[in-house]
Amino acid sequence: MPTATFTYQFRCVPRDWNKVAHCIGRLCVCQVHRVSNLARWLCQGHVNLILQCLLADSYHFWWTDLEAQLAQDVPYSAIFCSTLMPKMGLDYNMLKCRSPNPSTILTVLRGCNNMKRLKKIHAYAIVSGLQHHPYISNGLLNFCAVSVAGSMTYAQHLFHHMYNPSTTAWNSIIRGFSQSSSPLQALHYYNAMISSSVSLPNTYIFSFVLKACEKVKDEKKCREVHGSIIRRGYERDVIVCTNLMRSYAGNELIDIARRVFNDMSDRDLVSWNCMLSCYSQAGFHQDALTLYYQMRDQKVGLDGFTLVGLVASCAHIGALNIGIQMHKIARKKGFINDIYVANALIDMYAKCGSLDSALSIFNKIRKKDVLTWNSMIVGYGIHGQGDKAISLFKQMLMAKVRPTSITFLGLLCGCSHQGLVEEGIQYFNLMSSQFNLKPELKHYGCIVDLFARAGQLMKAFELIQTSPFDHPVLWRTLLSSCKIHKDVMIGEIAMKNLVRIGTPNAGDYVLMATLYAEAKNIDGVLQMRQMLKSQGIKTTVGWSWIEVGEQIHKFVVDDNSHPDFVEIYDKLKEMTHRAALLGYVQEDEAIDTDLKSSTSYHSEKLAIAFGLVKTPAGSCLRIMKNLRVCSDCHTFIKLISKAFDREIIVRDRVRFHHFSNGSCSCGDYW
């Protein structure tokens, strides 16, 4: 049908909906065969003509004939409603109303999915005089404040045009800001609500305000809200108290969070999970495991969230035996197919030194997400298996999973520990060139470590100078490698920059003093000792722990607090004697004991001695340490692994060391 003919026919019968729908539908079928072409036709100016006819009499339409046609299943009429009207931004339900009707507007509002449509609904509500209808105004506000497609700016506009906002309205605006990038606004609206004295906070408002307190780190406000909760009788509300715990923990008041938990008369599983999460995120992993034992004794049960939190704590403290129990529970209760639980288990096994178990779970996951791949790649990285990390990364790309910055961190870590210089540089450059990922501080730290450990100290120095980060971590990494390669000149440069930044710690002075001592520079050693004493800097206490059964045993340097310390030290003497028979000679650091504690009783030696006493012959010992293992202990443990025929796995601050039969997996490259 020619356009001119169609236009004439359409103008002649603007209210005969049978013919209008038939005419427009026929045009869709006969002249325009695709929706994209239809849209192009409408853009040529004809849409205004159609809208003028359709919008006549302010939405008061004669829909009876059109509905009759639809009931008769006339195809052209169906095309009109299903294809053409949405393209013109028209809503069947809105156009259908013969008079302003709140229920119709609410029906349309429930189907709203973008701000453009919401503004049309808002405009129609204003024209109809229904903008202050409580359900309509609250519905509009709730969409803007809570929906992903909403707008907090428009939500504020709506809120400030309300007369005496209801508790529902306050809840929407406070909730919206508490979940936004401006949580402080949530506290401002909460204060305004309290000042108005018209509406009172309820369970949900308290919960969202506490969330805002957590995000802005406002301890004082958190305590103030806690007082309001007690005064208004919500101190026994499980939802409020759970959010109160989380808010206190977020403000680093974990003890108060635990008191709130203890004072709860009725705890559900969410409350227990919240307390577990608080402990885990605050780094109190042993307390998290202790809380789990209480859950078990009280027969609380657990879910996927419980398992993820507990497995994460096991990963941090190296509690492999407990982690294995969590794995068995997950399999028994059917949580093993939960991707979050599976990813947590991979991470736990990798960080506890059991890469084979981690790989076994990884291979059984059918639908791997990016976290699954990252967990395994990072696992290979921290174990110094850079070649396997690279191989897995290639498989990840073949599976069409886009890598993240964490992926490359695992790759670079593995390349650094294995000495794969060229490969490390290649993947560092690949981050930005192919995947548009900006290298962060940790990525630069890996490359500095990669160059420095390979003896390319000048390249490491130049990289720090050209990097966007003037951070002590980079200079400290360089200084540590200068000790390995005995480069006093670059070591002095690194130390001067640490002093310039104002962040030198005791370990930095010890490293520099050791470097001077090896170069027979007594003046340098005396200078480091003087600077350390004058600034009152104390050395970081080194500790190690070992898991025996379900118990974690922690040791510090020269520790005699353990109940079995007599037996431990007797075994340590035997260890030293048997290591000496294999050629062990304690390294002389030529450093005053004011700067460095005696290496005879470092914490890892005590942990290994305890493990030899308390575990069956031939079993593997797993040690976790907060500092980098020193050269003397590294040599000592290699010989102990041979003397006692034990595999000893040590996770220090930098990487994993697998000691077996007198050698280490790092190849003395750490």
QUITAPE-V8696 format. One record per residue. N is the residue number from 0. RES is the residue in three letters. OMEGA is omega as a letter, one per 40 degrees, with the letter a starting at -180 (NA if undefined). Layout:
n/res/omega
N/RES/OMEGA
N/RES/OMEGA
//
This chain:
n/res/omega
0/MET/i
1/PRO/a
2/THR/a
3/ALA/i
4/THR/i
5/PHE/a
6/THR/a
7/TYR/a
8/GLN/a
9/PHE/a
10/ARG/a
11/CYS/a
12/VAL/a
13/PRO/a
14/ARG/i
15/ASP/a
16/TRP/i
17/ASN/a
18/LYS/i
19/VAL/a
20/ALA/i
21/HIS/a
22/CYS/a
23/ILE/i
24/GLY/i
25/ARG/i
26/LEU/a
27/CYS/a
28/VAL/a
29/CYS/a
30/GLN/a
31/VAL/a
32/HIS/a
33/ARG/a
34/VAL/a
35/SER/i
36/ASN/i
37/LEU/i
38/ALA/i
39/ARG/i
40/TRP/i
41/LEU/a
42/CYS/a
43/GLN/i
44/GLY/a
45/HIS/a
46/VAL/i
47/ASN/i
48/LEU/a
49/ILE/i
50/LEU/i
51/GLN/i
52/CYS/a
53/LEU/a
54/LEU/i
55/ALA/i
56/ASP/i
57/SER/i
58/TYR/i
59/HIS/a
60/PHE/i
61/TRP/a
62/TRP/a
63/THR/a
64/ASP/a
65/LEU/i
66/GLU/i
67/ALA/i
68/GLN/i
69/LEU/i
70/ALA/i
71/GLN/i
72/ASP/i
73/VAL/a
74/PRO/a
75/TYR/i
76/SER/i
77/ALA/i
78/ILE/a
79/PHE/a
80/CYS/a
81/SER/a
82/THR/a
83/LEU/a
84/MET/i
85/PRO/i
86/LYS/i
87/MET/i
88/GLY/a
89/LEU/a
90/ASP/a
91/TYR/a
92/ASN/a
93/MET/a
94/LEU/a
95/LYS/a
96/CYS/a
97/ARG/i
98/SER/a
99/PRO/a
100/ASN/a
101/PRO/a
102/SER/i
103/THR/i
104/ILE/i
105/LEU/i
106/THR/i
107/VAL/a
108/LEU/i
109/ARG/i
110/GLY/a
111/CYS/a
112/ASN/i
113/ASN/a
114/MET/i
115/LYS/i
116/ARG/i
117/LEU/i
118/LYS/i
119/LYS/i
120/ILE/i
121/HIS/i
122/ALA/i
123/TYR/i
124/ALA/i
125/ILE/i
126/VAL/a
127/SER/a
128/GLY/a
129/LEU/a
130/GLN/i
131/HIS/i
132/HIS/a
133/PRO/a
134/TYR/a
135/ILE/a
136/SER/i
137/ASN/i
138/GLY/i
139/LEU/a
140/LEU/a
141/ASN/i
142/PHE/a
143/CYS/a
144/ALA/a
145/VAL/a
146/SER/i
147/VAL/a
148/ALA/a
149/GLY/a
150/SER/i
151/MET/i
152/THR/i
153/TYR/i
154/ALA/i
155/GLN/i
156/HIS/i
157/LEU/a
158/PHE/a
159/HIS/i
160/HIS/i
161/MET/i
162/TYR/a
163/ASN/a
164/PRO/i
165/SER/i
166/THR/i
167/THR/i
168/ALA/i
169/TRP/i
170/ASN/a
171/SER/a
172/ILE/i
173/ILE/i
174/ARG/a
175/GLY/a
176/PHE/i
177/SER/a
178/GLN/a
179/SER/i
180/SER/i
181/SER/a
182/PRO/i
183/LEU/i
184/GLN/i
185/ALA/i
186/LEU/i
187/HIS/i
188/TYR/i
189/TYR/i
190/ASN/i
191/ALA/i
192/MET/i
193/ILE/a
194/SER/a
195/SER/i
196/SER/i
197/VAL/i
198/SER/a
199/LEU/i
200/PRO/i
201/ASN/a
202/THR/a
203/TYR/i
204/ILE/i
205/PHE/a
206/SER/a
207/PHE/i
208/VAL/i
209/LEU/i
210/LYS/i
211/ALA/i
212/CYS/i
213/GLU/a
214/LYS/a
215/VAL/i
216/LYS/a
217/ASP/a
218/GLU/a
219/LYS/a
220/LYS/i
221/CYS/i
222/ARG/i
223/GLU/i
224/VAL/i
225/HIS/i
226/GLY/i
227/SER/i
228/ILE/i
229/ILE/a
230/ARG/a
231/ARG/i
232/GLY/i
233/TYR/a
234/GLU/i
235/ARG/i
236/ASP/a
237/VAL/a
238/ILE/a
239/VAL/a
240/CYS/i
241/THR/i
242/ASN/i
243/LEU/i
244/MET/a
245/ARG/a
246/SER/i
247/TYR/i
248/ALA/i
249/GLY/i
250/ASN/i
251/GLU/i
252/LEU/a
253/ILE/i
254/ASP/i
255/ILE/i
256/ALA/i
257/ARG/i
258/ARG/i
259/VAL/i
260/PHE/a
261/ASN/a
262/ASP/i
263/MET/a
264/SER/a
265/ASP/a
266/ARG/i
267/ASP/a
268/LEU/i
269/VAL/i
270/SER/i
271/TRP/i
272/ASN/i
273/CYS/a
274/MET/i
275/LEU/a
276/SER/i
277/CYS/i
278/TYR/a
279/SER/a
280/GLN/i
281/ALA/i
282/GLY/i
283/PHE/a
284/HIS/i
285/GLN/i
286/ASP/i
287/ALA/i
288/LEU/i
289/THR/i
290/LEU/i
291/TYR/i
292/TYR/i
293/GLN/i
294/MET/a
295/ARG/i
296/ASP/a
297/GLN/i
298/LYS/a
299/VAL/a
300/GLY/i
301/LEU/i
302/ASP/a
303/GLY/i
304/PHE/i
305/THR/a
306/LEU/a
307/VAL/i
308/GLY/a
309/LEU/i
310/VAL/i
311/ALA/i
312/SER/i
313/CYS/a
314/ALA/a
315/HIS/a
316/ILE/i
317/GLY/a
318/ALA/a
319/LEU/a
320/ASN/i
321/ILE/i
322/GLY/i
323/ILE/i
324/GLN/i
325/MET/i
326/HIS/i
327/LYS/i
328/ILE/i
329/ALA/i
330/ARG/a
331/LYS/a
332/LYS/i
333/GLY/i
334/PHE/a
335/ILE/i
336/ASN/i
337/ASP/a
338/ILE/i
339/TYR/i
340/VAL/a
341/ALA/i
342/ASN/i
343/ALA/i
344/LEU/i
345/ILE/a
346/ASP/a
347/MET/a
348/TYR/i
349/ALA/a
350/LYS/i
351/CYS/i
352/GLY/a
353/SER/a
354/LEU/a
355/ASP/i
356/SER/i
357/ALA/a
358/LEU/i
359/SER/i
360/ILE/i
361/PHE/a
362/ASN/a
363/LYS/a
364/ILE/a
365/ARG/a
366/LYS/a
367/LYS/i
368/ASP/a
369/VAL/i
370/LEU/i
371/THR/i
372/TRP/a
373/ASN/a
374/SER/a
375/MET/i
376/ILE/i
377/VAL/i
378/GLY/i
379/TYR/a
380/GLY/a
381/ILE/i
382/HIS/i
383/GLY/a
384/GLN/a
385/GLY/a
386/ASP/i
387/LYS/i
388/ALA/i
389/ILE/i
390/SER/i
391/LEU/i
392/PHE/i
393/LYS/i
394/GLN/i
395/MET/i
396/LEU/i
397/MET/i
398/ALA/i
399/LYS/i
400/VAL/a
401/ARG/a
402/PRO/i
403/THR/i
404/SER/i
405/ILE/i
406/THR/a
407/PHE/i
408/LEU/i
409/GLY/i
410/LEU/a
411/LEU/i
412/CYS/i
413/GLY/i
414/CYS/a
415/SER/a
416/HIS/a
417/GLN/i
418/GLY/i
419/LEU/a
420/VAL/a
421/GLU/i
422/GLU/i
423/GLY/i
424/ILE/a
425/GLN/a
426/TYR/i
427/PHE/i
428/ASN/a
429/LEU/a
430/MET/a
431/SER/a
432/SER/a
433/GLN/a
434/PHE/i
435/ASN/i
436/LEU/a
437/LYS/i
438/PRO/a
439/GLU/a
440/LEU/a
441/LYS/i
442/HIS/i
443/TYR/i
444/GLY/i
445/CYS/a
446/ILE/i
447/VAL/i
448/ASP/i
449/LEU/i
450/PHE/a
451/ALA/a
452/ARG/i
453/ALA/i
454/GLY/i
455/GLN/a
456/LEU/a
457/MET/i
458/LYS/i
459/ALA/i
460/PHE/a
461/GLU/i
462/LEU/i
463/ILE/a
464/GLN/a
465/THR/a
466/SER/i
467/PRO/a
468/PHE/i
469/ASP/a
470/HIS/a
471/PRO/i
472/VAL/a
473/LEU/a
474/TRP/i
475/ARG/i
476/THR/i
477/LEU/a
478/LEU/i
479/SER/i
480/SER/i
481/CYS/i
482/LYS/i
483/ILE/a
484/HIS/i
485/LYS/i
486/ASP/a
487/VAL/a
488/MET/i
489/ILE/i
490/GLY/i
491/GLU/i
492/ILE/i
493/ALA/a
494/MET/i
495/LYS/i
496/ASN/i
497/LEU/i
498/VAL/i
499/ARG/i
500/ILE/i
501/GLY/a
502/THR/i
503/PRO/i
504/ASN/a
505/ALA/i
506/GLY/i
507/ASP/i
508/TYR/i
509/VAL/i
510/LEU/a
511/MET/i
512/ALA/i
513/THR/i
514/LEU/i
515/TYR/a
516/ALA/i
517/GLU/i
518/ALA/a
519/LYS/i
520/ASN/a
521/ILE/i
522/ASP/i
523/GLY/i
524/VAL/i
525/LEU/i
526/GLN/i
527/MET/i
528/ARG/a
529/GLN/i
530/MET/a
531/LEU/a
532/LYS/a
533/SER/a
534/GLN/i
535/GLY/a
536/ILE/i
537/LYS/a
538/THR/i
539/THR/a
540/VAL/i
541/GLY/i
542/TRP/i
543/SER/i
544/TRP/a
545/ILE/i
546/GLU/i
547/VAL/a
548/GLY/i
549/GLU/a
550/GLN/i
551/ILE/a
552/HIS/a
553/LYS/a
554/PHE/i
555/VAL/a
556/VAL/a
557/ASP/a
558/ASP/i
559/ASN/a
560/SER/a
561/HIS/a
562/PRO/a
563/ASP/a
564/PHE/i
565/VAL/i
566/GLU/a
567/ILE/a
568/TYR/i
569/ASP/i
570/LYS/i
571/LEU/i
572/LYS/i
573/GLU/i
574/MET/a
575/THR/i
576/HIS/a
577/ARG/i
578/ALA/i
579/ALA/i
580/LEU/i
581/LEU/i
582/GLY/a
583/TYR/i
584/VAL/a
585/GLN/a
586/GLU/i
587/ASP/a
588/GLU/a
589/ALA/a
590/ILE/i
591/ASP/a
592/THR/i
593/ASP/a
594/LEU/a
595/LYS/i
596/SER/i
597/SER/a
598/THR/a
599/SER/a
600/TYR/i
601/HIS/a
602/SER/a
603/GLU/i
604/LYS/i
605/LEU/i
606/ALA/i
607/ILE/i
608/ALA/i
609/PHE/i
610/GLY/i
611/LEU/a
612/VAL/a
613/LYS/a
614/THR/a
615/PRO/i
616/ALA/i
617/GLY/a
618/SER/a
619/CYS/i
620/LEU/a
621/ARG/a
622/ILE/i
623/MET/a
624/LYS/a
625/ASN/i
626/LEU/i
627/ARG/a
628/VAL/a
629/CYS/a
630/SER/a
631/ASP/i
632/CYS/i
633/HIS/i
634/THR/a
635/PHE/a
636/ILE/i
637/LYS/a
638/LEU/i
639/ILE/i
640/SER/i
641/LYS/a
642/ALA/a
643/PHE/i
644/ASP/i
645/ARG/i
646/GLU/a
647/ILE/i
648/ILE/a
649/VAL/i
650/ARG/i
651/ASP/a
652/ARG/a
653/VAL/a
654/ARG/i
655/PHE/i
656/HIS/i
657/HIS/a
658/PHE/i
659/SER/i
660/ASN/i
661/GLY/i
662/SER/a
663/CYS/a
664/SER/a
665/CYS/a
666/GLY/a
667/ASP/i
668/TYR/i
669/TRP/NA
//
